[in-house]
Amino acid sequence: MAEREIQEQLTELRQKMDLILEYVSVQNQKREEIDDFVEDAGIIIKDVVKQTSVILEKSQVELDHVDLPSMLIRLLQNLGTFQEMFEMMESASDFMKDVTPIMHQVGLDAVNKMNELDSKGYFEYIRELGNFVDKWIQVFTKDDLVRLQGNLENIAGIVRNLSDPELMKGLNNMTLALGSVKPDDKLDDKSLFGLFKQLNSPEVRKSLSYALRLVKAMKT
């Protein structure tokens, strides 16, 4: 019985030793991997430093090796700031991805609207309006503008009267008549008797009466 217990204890001890040896083997393997990584990283860092030194030398940039550790420390201290900056850049990139189609559509709409305005002659109208303003400035001098300012009250009255529909209708008829009725030697070469005969027309008498009242009103 005692031999069996001893045998079991030895078996259990061997199992524990095997576990310990396996753990030690794993740790040794990890340490070797870390050593290999450190060795490889050292080679890479040396190569990077060498290449960086060559690039800086070609670019005529002087780097003080004494200040390099402090620069690395400051870089590590500001990793949070760099992370925030990268997050902002990612947000800006996402924003540009979202807004680019919108801006593209806005650009297309603007181009289409400009083409529409151009086809309707808006730009030609604006160009001719600019030419009109240039010629108006050449004709209408600064002194004319000063005199115009002195008559703003009368001008305001004229504009106010132009808002009367009846007055505008009469002015429109007058301009149409001036544009359509032209002097004619045959029609206008009438005798005094012919003129007196036309005075019998109610329309002529009303027009003459209105003209006389208009002249009288303008003199008052």
C-alpha positions in Angstrom: 0.0 0.0 0.0 2.8 2.4 0.9 4.6 1.5 -2.3 1.5 2.5 -4.4 1.2 5.8 -2.6 4.9 6.5 -3.2 4.5 5.5 -6.8 1.5 7.9 -7.3 3.4 10.7 -5.6 6.3 10.1 -7.9 4.0 10.1 -11.0 2.3 13.3 -9.8 5.7 14.8 -9.2 6.9 13.8 -12.7 3.8 15.4 -14.2 4.5 18.6 -12.3 8.1 18.6 -13.4 7.0 18.0 -17.0 4.7 21.1 -16.7 7.5 23.1 -15.2 9.9 22.0 -17.9 7.3 22.8 -20.6 6.7 26.2 -19.0 10.4 26.9 -18.9 10.8 25.8 -22.5 8.0 28.1 -23.6 9.5 31.0 -21.6 12.9 30.3 -23.2 11.3 30.2 -26.6 9.5 33.5 -25.9 12.7 35.1 -24.6 14.5 33.9 -27.8 11.8 35.4 -29.9 12.0 38.6 -28.0 15.8 38.6 -28.4 15.4 38.0 -32.1 12.8 40.8 -32.3 15.1 43.2 -30.4 18.0 42.2 -32.6 16.0 42.6 -35.8 14.4 45.9 -34.6 17.9 47.2 -33.7 19.1 46.4 -37.2 16.0 48.1 -38.7 16.4 51.2 -36.4 20.0 51.5 -37.2 19.2 51.3 -40.9 16.4 53.9 -40.5 18.7 56.2 -38.6 21.4 55.8 -41.2 19.0 56.5 -44.0 17.4 59.4 -42.2 20.9 60.9 -41.5 21.7 60.6 -45.2 18.4 62.3 -46.2 18.9 65.1 -43.6 22.4 65.6 -44.7 21.4 65.9 -48.3 18.6 68.3 -47.3 21.2 70.3 -45.3 19.3 69.8 -42.1 21.3 69.6 -38.9 20.0 67.3 -36.1 21.5 67.6 -32.6 21.8 64.0 -31.3 21.9 65.4 -27.7 18.4 66.8 -28.1 17.1 63.7 -29.8 16.1 61.9 -26.6 14.3 64.9 -25.3 12.5 65.2 -28.6 11.4 61.5 -28.3 10.2 62.1 -24.8 8.2 65.1 -25.8 6.8 63.0 -28.7 5.7 60.2 -26.3 4.2 62.8 -23.9 2.1 64.2 -26.8 0.8 60.9 -28.2 -2.7 61.8 -27.0 -2.5 65.0 -28.9 -1.4 63.2 -32.0 -4.2 60.7 -31.6 -6.8 63.5 -31.4 -5.2 65.1 -34.5 -5.5 61.8 -36.3 -9.1 61.5 -35.2 -9.8 65.0 -36.5 -8.2 64.1 -39.8 -10.3 61.0 -40.0 -13.4 63.0 -39.2 -12.5 65.6 -41.9 -11.9 62.7 -44.4 -15.3 61.2 -43.6 -16.9 64.7 -43.9 -15.3 65.2 -47.3 -16.5 61.8 -48.4 -20.0 62.8 -47.4 -20.0 66.4 -48.7 -18.2 65.6 -52.0 -21.3 64.2 -53.8 -23.3 67.1 -52.5 -20.8 69.7 -53.7 -20.6 67.9 -57.1 -24.4 68.1 -57.5 -24.4 71.7 -56.4 -21.7 72.4 -59.0 -23.7 70.7 -61.7 -26.9 72.6 -60.7 -24.9 75.9 -60.8 -23.6 75.1 -64.3 -27.0 74.1 -65.6 -28.5 77.3 -64.1 -25.7 79.4 -65.7 -26.4 77.8 -69.1 -30.1 78.4 -68.6 -29.5 82.1 -67.8 -27.1 82.4 -70.8 -29.7 80.8 -73.2 -32.3 83.3 -72.0 -29.9 86.2 -72.7 -29.4 87.4 -69.1 -25.7 87.8 -69.5 -26.0 89.7 -72.8 -28.6 91.9 -71.1 -26.2 92.6 -68.2 -23.3 93.3 -70.6 -25.4 95.8 -72.5 -26.6 97.3 -69.3 -23.0 97.8 -68.3 -22.3 99.6 -71.6 -25.4 101.8 -71.0 -24.1 102.8 -67.5 -20.7 103.6 -68.9 -22.3 105.9 -71.6 -24.7 107.4 -69.0 -21.8 108.3 -66.8 -20.0 110.0 -69.7 -23.2 112.1 -70.5 -24.6 112.6 -67.0 -21.9 114.5 -65.2 -21.3 115.0 -61.5 -22.7 118.5 -61.6 -25.9 117.1 -63.2 -26.1 114.7 -60.3 -25.7 117.6 -57.8 -28.5 119.5 -59.5 -30.6 116.4 -59.5 -30.2 116.1 -55.7 -31.5 119.6 -55.4 -34.7 118.6 -57.2 -35.4 115.4 -55.3 -38.7 116.7 -54.0 -40.0 117.4 -57.5 -38.7 114.1 -58.8 -40.4 112.3 -56.0 -43.7 114.1 -56.9 -43.3 113.0 -60.5 -42.6 109.4 -59.6 -45.6 109.5 -57.2 -47.9 110.8 -59.9 -46.6 108.1 -62.3 -48.2 105.5 -59.9 -51.6 106.7 -61.1 -53.0 104.1 -63.5 -55.0 106.7 -65.5 -51.9 108.9 -65.9 -49.8 106.0 -67.0 -52.5 104.9 -69.5 -52.6 108.4 -70.9 -48.8 108.6 -71.2 -48.8 105.2 -72.9 -51.5 106.3 -75.4 -49.5 109.5 -76.0 -46.2 107.6 -76.7 -48.1 105.2 -79.0 -49.6 108.1 -80.9 -46.2 109.8 -81.2 -44.7 106.6 -82.5 -47.4 105.7 -85.0 -48.8 109.1 -86.2 -46.2 110.7 -88.5 -46.3 114.0 -90.3 -48.0 113.6 -93.7 -48.1 116.3 -96.4 -51.3 115.1 -97.9 -53.2 114.5 -94.7 -51.9 117.6 -92.9 -52.1 120.1 -95.8 -55.6 121.4 -95.0 -57.3 124.7 -95.4 -58.6 126.8 -92.6 -62.1 125.8 -93.5 -61.1 122.1 -93.2 -59.6 122.8 -89.8 -62.7 124.6 -88.6 -64.7 121.7 -89.9 -62.8 119.3 -87.7 -63.6 121.6 -84.7 -67.2 120.4 -85.0 -66.0 116.9 -84.0 -66.7 116.2 -80.3 -63.4 114.4 -79.9 -61.4 117.4 -81.2 -63.3 119.9 -79.0 -62.7 117.7 -76.0 -59.0 117.4 -76.8 -58.6 121.1 -77.3 -60.5 121.9 -74.1 -58.4 119.4 -72.1 -55.2 120.9 -73.6 -56.2 124.4 -72.6 -57.1 123.3 -69.1 -53.8 121.4 -68.9 -51.8 124.5 -70.0 -53.7 126.6 -67.4 -53.1 124.1 -64.7 -49.3 124.0 -65.4 -49.1 127.8 -65.1 -50.7 127.9 -61.7 
